[in-house]
C-alpha cells in the first residue's frame, strides 16, 4: 500500500493493513496453499503476505512462493536461508507486468485483494467473470472494496455470511475466517466443475446410445423389406409390417435429428418423430386407398415399403415441419392419380432443412 498515491475509493485503516496481510499470509500457509506473487516492493501487499507466509512455515508444513515478474525485473523477498518456504521465480517472456499478472490470475485457485487501485478492481472483475474464487478484504478500502460490492451481484460461490465477513471491519481472528471463506469458494468451484464433467460424460454417452439405437432402427426397417411377404390379400402380418417399419424408420430419423441438438431429451425426440411418422404414413396410405380402392385386395407390402420407409424417416427427421403442416391443415400426401402398385410409383417425401440450433495474492496496483 503506497501512502503517496491517491486511491479511489480511498484506503482505510492503513495502520493495521500490513499486519493483517501478514496474518493472511500465515493462514494461507496453514491451509496448505501456495502463493503466486508479482512484486517484492514494499508499496504492494505481496511483501507483507510473503513475510507472514514464510514466518508460519515449518519443516512439517513447508510452502512454496511462485514469483511471476516480467523479464526485465527481479524479485527479492529476503527470506532467511533456513526458511521452510521455497521461492521459485517464473519469469514471463513479456516485458509488461500486466501480461504476467492477468495470465497468472486466470490460472489461480483464488485471488486475495487488499486495498489497491484500478488494476485491483479490474483483476477482481476478471476473476469473477471467470469463476475464480476471490477474497476482497473491504475493511481497508481501495479497489478491493469495489470488488466486494460487485461480489454481491456475482456471488461466485460466496454465501451471505461470506460476503458479510469480507465487508466487516478487521478483527484479530478475521484472517482464519477469511481464508476459510476463500477455500469454501474453491471447494464449490471444484464440485461444480466435477459435476459439469460428469454431465458432459453422461451427455456424450446418451448421444452415443441414441445414435446406436437409430442405427438399429434403420437396420430393422431395412430388414422389413427383406422379410416382407409377397403380393396378396392384406393380412394382419402384412398390414403390421407395412405400418410398423416406417414408424421404426421415423424413430431413427428423430434420433439422428436429436444428435444435432442440445438440451433436449432423446426420448422426447423419439416420441415426436414417431408421431410425425405415424401421421405421415397413415395419410399417405389413406391417399392411396382413395386412389386405388382395391389396394388391399392385392397388397404388395415389399414394394410399398420402398416408399413408406423413406417417408417415415423423413417425417421423423423433420417432425417440426410435419407438425407445422398439420397445423396449417395440410398433410404429406402423394400426388393424386399415382398407382402405388405401378412399376415406378412416385412419392413426395417431406423436404428437410435441419441443423444445430443458432444459438494468488494479487498485486494491489
Secondary structure, DSSP 8 states (H G I E B T S, - for coil): --TTS--SS-B--HHHHHHHHHHHHHHHHHTT--EEE----TTSTHHHHHHHHHHH--SSS-EEEEE---TT--------TT-SEEEEE---SSSSHHHHHHHHHTT-S-EEEES--HHHHHHHHHHHHTT--EEEEGGGBHHHHHHHHHHTTS-TT--HHHHHHHHS---TTHHHHHHHHHHHHHHHHHHHHHHHHHHHHHHHHHHHHHHHHHHHHHHHHHHHHHH---SBS--HHHHHHHHHHHHHHHHHHHHHHHTT-SS--HHHHHHHHHHHHHHHHHHHHHHHHHH-GGGGGGB-HHHHHHHHHHHHHHHHHTHHHHHHHHHTT------TT--TTSTT----------------B----
